[in-house]
Amino acid sequence: MPEKLHCSFCGKSEKEIKKLAAGPAGIFICDECVHICHAIMQGEDPGLSRAFDPKTWPKERLLALLGPLNKTADAYREHLQTVVETLRAQDVSWGDIARRLGVSRQTAWERFG
């Protein structure tokens, strides 16, 4: 059985919402969260609720999210690796990359070199 997709912001599954849009590196956003984002961009206070606090979510939702969250984390690590490799191919120094990552040059090189 295929794994259900989940909103990366509120954690609801594709079965709990009307629409789910895919973004880069395994990130998804539901129509409800898009509505909240739109309100924020318009300068409104949408009154963010406990919907965004995983500490308030039922354990079934949290357990269902473990696999998708792990896949998203892996995809972002791969995306970050590609960005660093592309910067290095463009002769960007390890020092410049490290400064943007907030780590030492040595740490950047060990992690991505």
Backbone torsions as a table, in degrees:
resi	resn	phi	psi	omega
1	MET	NA	130.7	-179.1
2	PRO	-65.8	146.4	-179.9
3	GLU	-73.2	139.0	178.4
4	LYS	-71.4	147.3	174.7
5	LEU	-87.8	152.6	-178.3
6	HIS	-133.3	149.9	173.0
7	CYS	-68.2	130.6	-178.6
8	SER	-73.6	-10.2	-176.4
9	PHE	-102.2	-47.6	-177.8
10	CYS	-105.3	-11.8	177.0
11	GLY	81.6	0.3	-179.7
12	LYS	-71.9	145.9	179.3
13	SER	-80.7	164.5	178.7
14	GLU	-59.6	-20.9	179.1
15	LYS	-79.5	-17.8	-176.7
16	GLU	-96.4	-6.1	-174.7
17	ILE	-129.9	169.6	-179.7
18	LYS	-81.3	-48.0	-176.1
19	LYS	-136.8	150.9	179.0
20	LEU	-138.7	123.7	-179.4
21	ALA	-106.4	139.2	179.0
22	ALA	-90.0	140.1	174.6
23	GLY	-118.6	-166.7	-178.6
24	PRO	-71.2	150.1	171.8
25	ALA	53.7	42.0	173.2
26	GLY	79.5	15.5	177.3
27	ILE	-91.0	137.4	177.8
28	PHE	-129.2	150.0	176.5
29	ILE	-136.5	136.8	-178.3
30	CYS	-91.8	166.2	-179.4
31	ASP	-60.6	-34.3	179.5
32	GLU	-66.4	-41.9	179.3
33	CYS	-71.6	-33.5	175.0
34	VAL	-61.7	-41.2	178.7
35	HIS	-60.9	-43.7	178.3
36	ILE	-64.5	-42.9	178.5
37	CYS	-61.3	-42.4	179.1
38	HIS	-59.9	-44.7	178.7
39	ALA	-60.4	-42.7	178.7
40	ILE	-62.3	-43.9	-179.2
41	MET	-65.7	-25.7	177.8
42	GLN	-85.2	1.2	178.9
43	GLY	84.8	9.8	179.3
44	GLU	-87.1	158.5	174.1
45	ASP	-102.3	102.3	-177.1
46	PRO	-73.9	0.8	-179.8
47	GLY	62.6	60.8	-177.6
48	LEU	-52.2	130.4	-174.0
49	SER	-104.8	-170.1	178.1
50	ARG	-69.2	-4.8	-179.5
51	ALA	-60.1	-24.4	-178.0
52	PHE	-99.3	4.4	-178.5
53	ASP	-105.9	104.7	-177.7
54	PRO	-58.0	-21.4	179.3
55	LYS	-66.2	-17.0	-179.4
56	THR	-101.0	-4.0	-176.6
57	TRP	-81.0	149.1	177.7
58	PRO	-65.9	151.8	-176.5
59	LYS	-60.8	-29.9	178.6
60	GLU	-62.1	-41.6	177.9
61	ARG	-66.0	-43.1	-179.9
62	LEU	-63.1	-44.3	178.4
63	LEU	-63.4	-40.3	179.4
64	ALA	-65.7	-26.2	-178.1
65	LEU	-82.1	-18.4	-174.8
66	LEU	-55.4	-49.7	-179.8
67	GLY	-62.7	-52.8	178.9
68	PRO	-60.3	-39.4	178.5
69	LEU	-64.7	-39.7	178.7
70	ASN	-64.2	-41.7	177.8
71	LYS	-63.9	-39.7	178.5
72	THR	-64.5	-43.9	179.1
73	ALA	-61.2	-43.2	177.4
74	ASP	-62.2	-42.7	-179.4
75	ALA	-64.6	-39.2	178.6
76	TYR	-68.1	-37.0	176.5
77	ARG	-61.8	-42.7	178.4
78	GLU	-64.8	-40.4	179.2
79	HIS	-63.3	-45.4	178.0
80	LEU	-60.9	-43.2	177.9
81	GLN	-58.9	-43.6	179.5
82	THR	-63.6	-41.5	178.9
83	VAL	-63.1	-45.2	179.3
84	VAL	-63.4	-44.4	178.8
85	GLU	-61.1	-38.4	178.6
86	THR	-66.3	-41.9	176.8
87	LEU	-62.6	-42.4	179.0
88	ARG	-63.8	-38.7	178.0
89	ALA	-64.8	-22.6	177.7
90	GLN	-95.4	17.6	177.0
91	ASP	63.4	29.1	172.5
92	VAL	-78.8	133.1	-174.5
93	SER	-72.9	156.6	175.2
94	TRP	-61.7	-33.4	178.3
95	GLY	-62.4	-44.7	178.4
96	ASP	-64.4	-43.0	178.6
97	ILE	-62.7	-45.6	-178.9
98	ALA	-60.5	-42.9	179.5
99	ARG	-59.8	-42.4	-179.9
100	ARG	-67.9	-29.9	178.5
101	LEU	-84.5	-14.1	-178.6
102	GLY	75.0	30.2	178.8
103	VAL	-129.7	173.4	177.2
104	SER	-75.8	160.0	177.6
105	ARG	-57.0	-43.8	-179.4
106	GLN	-61.4	-44.2	179.6
107	THR	-62.4	-43.6	178.6
108	ALA	-60.8	-46.1	-178.3
109	TRP	-63.8	-43.3	-179.9
110	GLU	-64.9	-37.0	-176.3
111	ARG	-77.2	-37.0	-172.4
112	PHE	-118.7	-11.0	-174.9
113	GLY	-76.1	NA	NA
